[in-house]
Amino acid sequence: MDSPSTSVTPRVPATRGSCPSCGTGLFGPYCAECGESCAGQADLSVRAFLKDALYELTNADSRIWRSVRSLVLQPGYLSEEYLAGRRRPWFGPVQLFLICNVTFFVLLEFLPLHVFTTRLSDHLFAHPYGRWILGMEARPGVTFRALVQDQEAFRAYARTFNAVTAGPAKSLIVVMIPGVALLLHVLHATRRRYFVEHLVFATHLLAVVIMAIVGAVITAVVFGRVLLLLEIRFPGNDDSFFSLVLLGLFLPWLLPALRRFYGQSWSMAALKVPLFIMGLYVVLVAYRLMLFLLTVRLV
């Protein structure tokens, strides 16, 4: 006669509390649902904080370096990943843009760079809107045209203006993103896309532009000092050399990025590159005009 079968109840490991991020019961040092680590008293030490920070900054596979590497070396790929919903392995577009933006304005303290923090003299004499703003009042009853005639007063006003403009420039640069997105929408009007798709790509694109500007300035400074040591004069001014280096760094990214993200041929992408560069200049001029008007109100 067969012995009666006995049921065996599987042993369930005891939980270690719930995950602080998603609330799932913890059965080990990491959450099985979202991957969050089980924080303890040791995690609240200064040593643990510095260890985590060092890991994020130095680990080659951390999200920040993995995202920056992919942004630079795989043009258009991060935008595709974001819109496809594969977002966990990467930093978001806005996060990457803010990281590049903060780095850019930190480096402004050490590099001779006035791309986004435009000086007063450049506003008045180097841009299409210069003639118009010369007729504006710098002070009650005193126009910029009149102020320029008094060199001492103009230099004093310019010093204040140039110091004040760095503040709003750090945040106002964000308004360039919808401007670039609108430009991309116009260039690809025949392809039906949501405007947010252009916004995602524009955010990644401007992050790359910022990195290219920093790279171009560093290259121009180093190259200029080498020429100075060799007593060689560059055939042109510093701005023209900077522009050439910037285009040399940015164009190899822009062409494959447009081709990949918008799914078009190399020839079509190449046709749109010069149109985009001209449109980007218009967006930059509009940004500088907005920055000027805002700074004048703060001076």
Sequence and secondary structure as in RCSB ss.txt:
>XXXX:A:sequence
MDSPSTSVTPRVPATRGSCPSCGTGLFGPYCAECGESCAGQADLSVRAFLKDALYELTNADSRIWRSVRSLVLQP
GYLSEEYLAGRRRPWFGPVQLFLICNVTFFVLLEFLPLHVFTTRLSDHLFAHPYGRWILGMEARPGVTFRALVQD
QEAFRAYARTFNAVTAGPAKSLIVVMIPGVALLLHVLHATRRRYFVEHLVFATHLLAVVIMAIVGAVITAVVFGR
VLLLLEIRFPGNDDSFFSLVLLGLFLPWLLPALRRFYGQSWSMAALKVPLFIMGLYVVLVAYRLMLFLLTVRLV
>XXXX:A:secstr
                 B TTT  B SSSB TTT  B   GGGGSHHHHHHHHHHHHH TTSHHHHHHHHHHHST
THHHHHHHTT  TTS  HHHHHHHHHHHHHHHTTTS   SSS  HHHHHHSSTTHHHHHTSEEETTEEHHHHHHS
HHHHHHHHHHHHHHTHHHHHHHGGGHHHHHHHHHHHHTTTS   HHHHHHHHHHHHHHHHHHHHHHHHHHHHHHH
HHHHTT   SS HHHHHHHHHHHHHHHHHHHHHHHHHT  HHHHHHHHHHHHHHHHHHHHHHHHHHHHHHHHH 
